[in-house]
Amino acid sequence: MDTTVESASDRSDGGSRAAPGPVLGRALRVLGAFSPARPALTLSELSRSCGLPTSTVHRMLGPLLEWGALERGADGRYRVGLRLWELGALAPRGPGLRERALPYLEDLFQSTGENVQLAVREGTELVFVERIRGTGAVPVLTRVGGRFAMTATGVGLVLLAHAPREVQDEVLAGPVRRFTERTLTDPQALRRVLGDIRRVGYAVSDRQVTMDALSVAAPVYGPGEGVVAAVSLVVRHCEGHPRSPHLLAPLVCTTARAITRALGTQPTAPPAREATQCMVGEDCTCGVPSATREG
């Protein structure tokens, strides 16, 4: 489904948060040099990536190694240490959410054999916190911890639909990336889709990221926090034998409501019901008027 997944170190919009102090800032630059494409780095590679002198990076590596944030292998390369994984496991919207959601995600996977994903919003992006991939399902390139734009995926559309208005305005004011010929990029058309998502309780992304995948997603609510996550089912789009997302929606919405209850919240989203506008497209056979016409 998703063709490109960014890591935290790939982002260039870090100016939205308060800048850390000089020492902490340099340490974070060292940690931020690691990514899925660069999981192991030498001292000189770290220096070049961080834009810091080798001597400065070398001095910072000592405390990071001692604390367990980094590890050094027999090959002399540095890697992210287990201590950071242990710390990350305390994040309530990461592994904590994943632990409570996993039984219900597995139930959805067992009943469908398709890809199941769980994501949260971080600023103007989404972060995947769990993924269960079916061996015979459509290939997806998402990964746990990976980031993605919110305007194309099912989980992203759900999270954007329930985000604060200022977040929606920021996302829709910027350039909206087009992944395929079916990717919806017109801000007004996207706003109509977001409104329909809030009304019907689920989102559909039909070939908006890759031309062989369709996803259906629904919101997960947390205690007093509104929507805290989104769960999706990603299936293969088959020409000539289309699978109606409106038939898949009740399965996904049931899973989302179960996770919501597991988080100690009574579901507030409406059960999946017929959309007033179809989020799939003009070639859908469901008979609901299309909401995805741009302009």
C-alpha positions in Angstrom: 0.0 0.0 0.0 2.5 2.7 1.1 5.5 3.3 -1.0 7.6 5.5 1.1 7.8 5.5 4.9 9.8 8.2 6.6 11.6 7.9 9.9 11.9 10.7 12.5 15.3 11.6 11.2 14.0 12.1 7.7 11.8 15.1 8.7 12.9 18.6 8.1 10.1 20.4 10.0 11.6 20.1 13.4 11.3 23.8 14.0 7.8 23.4 15.2 9.1 22.4 18.7 11.2 24.3 21.1 14.9 23.9 20.4 16.8 21.8 23.0 19.9 23.1 24.8 23.2 22.9 22.9 24.5 19.7 24.6 21.2 17.9 24.5 20.7 19.2 20.9 23.9 17.7 19.8 23.1 14.4 21.5 19.7 14.3 19.7 21.4 15.0 16.4 23.6 12.0 17.0 20.7 9.8 17.8 18.7 11.3 14.8 21.4 10.2 12.4 20.2 6.6 12.6 17.3 5.6 10.3 16.0 2.4 8.6 18.4 3.0 5.7 21.3 3.7 8.1 20.9 1.5 11.2 24.7 1.2 11.8 27.1 4.0 11.4 30.8 4.6 11.9 32.2 7.6 13.8 33.1 9.4 10.6 29.6 8.7 9.2 28.0 10.0 12.4 30.2 13.1 12.2 29.2 13.8 8.6 25.5 13.1 9.2 25.3 15.4 12.2 27.5 18.1 10.8 29.7 18.0 13.9 33.4 17.6 14.3 34.6 14.1 14.8 36.1 15.0 18.2 32.8 16.4 19.4 30.9 13.3 18.3 33.5 11.0 19.9 33.1 12.8 23.3 29.3 12.5 23.1 29.4 8.8 22.3 30.9 7.9 25.7 27.9 8.9 27.8 25.5 7.6 25.2 27.2 4.2 25.2 27.4 4.1 29.0 23.7 4.9 29.4 22.7 2.3 26.8 21.3 4.7 24.2 23.8 3.3 21.7 25.8 0.1 21.3 29.1 -0.5 19.5 29.4 -3.7 17.5 32.5 -5.9 16.9 32.7 -4.1 13.5 33.2 -0.8 15.2 29.9 0.6 14.0 27.4 2.2 16.4 23.8 1.1 16.6 20.7 2.2 18.6 20.8 0.5 22.1 18.1 -1.5 23.9 17.8 1.2 26.5 16.0 3.4 24.0 13.7 0.6 23.2 12.9 0.1 26.9 12.2 3.8 27.2 10.1 3.9 24.1 8.0 1.0 25.4 6.7 3.5 28.1 5.1 5.8 25.5 1.3 5.5 26.0 0.6 6.0 22.3 3.2 3.5 21.2 3.8 0.1 22.7 1.3 0.8 25.5 -1.5 1.3 23.0 -0.2 -1.5 20.9 -0.3 -4.0 23.8 -4.0 -3.3 24.4 -4.9 -3.2 20.8 -3.0 -6.3 19.6 -5.6 -9.0 20.5 -8.2 -7.2 18.5 -5.9 -6.5 15.6 -5.0 -10.2 15.6 -8.7 -11.1 15.6 -9.3 -8.9 12.5 -6.3 -10.5 10.8 -7.5 -14.0 11.6 -10.9 -13.4 10.2 -9.7 -11.8 7.0 -6.1 -12.8 6.3 -5.5 -9.3 5.2 -3.0 -6.6 6.3 -4.0 -4.9 9.5 -2.4 -1.6 10.7 -2.6 0.7 13.7 -1.5 4.3 13.6 -1.4 7.5 15.7 -1.1 11.2 14.8 2.2 13.0 15.5 1.8 16.7 14.5 0.9 16.7 10.8 2.0 13.2 10.1 1.0 9.7 11.2 3.1 7.1 12.8 2.5 3.3 12.5 2.6 1.6 15.9 1.6 -1.9 14.7 1.3 -3.9 11.5 0.2 -7.4 10.8 0.9 -8.6 7.3 -0.8 -11.5 5.6 1.5 -13.7 3.5 -1.0 -13.8 0.6 -2.2 -10.2 1.1 -1.3 -7.2 -1.0 2.3 -6.1 -0.3 2.7 -3.1 2.0 5.9 -1.2 2.7 4.8 0.4 6.0 6.8 -0.4 9.1 6.3 0.0 12.8 7.7 3.4 13.7 7.4 4.7 10.2 5.8 8.0 9.3 3.5 8.9 6.4 1.4 11.8 5.1 -2.2 11.8 6.4 -3.9 12.7 3.2 -3.7 9.4 1.2 -4.0 6.4 3.6 -7.1 5.2 5.3 -5.7 5.7 8.8 -4.3 9.1 7.8 -7.7 10.3 6.6 -9.3 9.2 9.8 -6.7 10.9 12.0 -6.9 14.1 9.9 -10.7 14.1 10.0 -10.6 14.1 13.8 -7.6 16.4 14.2 -7.9 20.0 15.5 -9.0 22.5 12.8 -5.6 24.2 12.9 -3.9 20.9 12.0 -6.3 20.3 9.1 -5.7 23.8 7.9 -1.9 23.3 8.0 -2.0 20.0 6.2 -4.4 21.2 3.5 -2.6 24.5 3.0 0.7 22.8 2.2 1.4 20.8 -1.0 -0.5 17.6 -0.9 1.6 14.8 -2.3 0.2 12.8 -5.2 1.2 9.1 -5.1 -1.0 7.8 -8.0 -3.4 9.2 -10.5 -6.2 8.6 -8.0 -4.7 10.5 -5.1 -7.0 13.2 -3.9 -5.1 16.5 -3.7 -7.7 19.2 -4.0 -8.2 20.8 -0.5 -11.9 21.4 -0.9 -12.5 17.8 -2.1 -10.4 16.6 0.8 -12.5 18.7 3.3 -15.7 17.1 1.9 -14.2 13.6 2.4 -13.1 14.5 6.0 -16.6 15.6 6.8 -18.1 12.4 5.5 -15.6 10.4 7.5 -16.8 12.1 10.7 -20.4 11.4 9.7 -20.1 7.7 8.7 -17.4 6.6 11.1 -14.8 5.2 8.7 -12.6 6.2 5.8 -11.7 4.6 2.5 -8.5 5.0 0.6 -8.9 3.4 -2.8 -5.7 3.1 -4.8 -4.6 6.5 -3.5 -1.1 5.3 -2.5 -0.5 2.3 -4.9 -2.7 1.1 -7.7 -3.2 -2.4 -6.2 -4.4 -1.6 -2.7 -7.5 -0.4 -1.0 -7.8 0.4 2.7 -10.7 0.9 5.1 -10.0 2.6 8.5 -11.9 3.6 11.6 -11.1 5.7 14.7 -10.1 4.6 18.1 -11.1 6.8 21.1 -9.2 7.3 24.3 -10.3 8.4 27.8 -11.1 12.1 27.5 -8.8 12.6 24.5 -11.0 12.1 21.5 -9.5 10.0 18.7 -6.1 8.7 19.8 -5.5 6.2 17.0 -6.9 4.6 13.8 -7.0 1.0 12.7 -7.2 -0.1 9.1 -7.6 -3.2 6.9 -5.6 -3.1 3.6 -6.8 -5.4 0.8 -5.9 -6.0 -2.8 -7.8 -4.1 -5.4 -8.7 -6.5 -8.2 -9.9 -5.1 -11.5 -13.1 -6.9 -12.6 -13.7 -8.3 -9.1 -13.8 -5.2 -6.9 -14.3 -5.7 -3.1 -16.8 -3.2 -1.7 -15.2 -1.2 1.1 -18.6 -0.6 2.5 -18.9 -4.3 3.3 -15.4 -4.3 5.0 -16.2 -1.2 7.1 -18.3 -3.0 9.8 -15.4 -5.4 10.5 -12.9 -2.5 10.9 -15.4 -0.4 13.0 -16.0 -3.4 15.3 -12.3 -3.8 15.9 -11.9 0.0 16.5 -14.8 -0.1 19.0 -13.3 -3.1 20.8 -9.9 -1.3 21.1 -11.7 1.8 22.4 -13.3 -0.3 25.1 -10.0 -1.9 26.0 -8.6 1.7 26.6 -11.4 2.2 29.1 -13.6 4.3 26.9 -17.1 3.8 25.7 -17.2 4.1 21.9 -18.7 7.5 20.8 -18.3 7.0 17.0 -21.5 6.1 15.1 -21.6 2.5 13.9 -20.6 2.1 10.3 -23.5 3.3 8.2 -24.2 4.2 4.6 -22.1 7.1 3.4 -23.8 10.1 1.8 -20.9 10.4 -0.6 -18.7 7.5 -1.7 -15.0 7.9 -0.8 -13.9 5.2 -3.4 -14.5 6.9 -6.7 -16.7 7.2 -9.7 -16.0 3.6 -10.8 -17.3 2.1 -7.5 -20.4 -0.1 -7.9 -21.9 0.7 -4.5 -24.4 3.2 -5.9 -23.4 6.1 -3.5 -22.5 9.4 -5.2 -18.8 10.0 -5.4 -17.1 12.5 -3.0 -13.7 12.2 -4.7 -14.3 14.5 -7.7 -11.7 17.2 -7.6 -12.5 20.9 -8.2 
